[in-house]
């Protein structure tokens, strides 16, 4: 059986001098405001995977009201999510994500993010696709107030 899930996540910018996306630390003049490390890419991927397996969403499994997840490394959350998916008898076919942000520039970091995610998901990096786009200075992303990610996962 083939199943698909989609995920979407947003975090606003706040104080800091870097962001974490796809498990990669990227220098920036802002950080991300979040209960965990704010890795919006991994959060969207978690939701896509959980959705494909009909296992709810990231907030159900890792609620932001639970202090054990304060400052959590999202790579560990993704490890737990892929284990839940695998435990249901599914295997990941591929994931695709679009990062929506005006700045910082994402392209120089895509290969590193793909490799980090492929290692966590235990798939070849060719099964992980990451794209980035701006909004031509429109909306909260264009005003550099935050970052959004859309993700989709195919499992079988």
C-alpha angles and dihedrals in degrees: 000000000000118000133181131201134184131209136191130185138171134192128180124230120253139153119334144082101245144029130214117228124170089352092302123119110228121190113238139153089247137043127214124262108230145129091241127029089299096239095166092181094057091043091055091047091051090053092047092051094044090048093051090054093042090240099135122246142304092265090058094052099035108023118196088225090067112089092208087075095049106125090358120173103245091210087070091050089053090050089055093046095051088048090054090050092048091048088059088060097258129127126202117253099179146323130214126191138182119205112206112201139126095214148048102043108247103190096084090058102043098094091051092048092049092052094047091050094044090052092051093045091044093231135116114275088242086071091061120072124183126183131178132206140171125223094231088255092304124131129002092311092052091049087053092242094129150327134262133195131196117197138180130193131195117203131176 
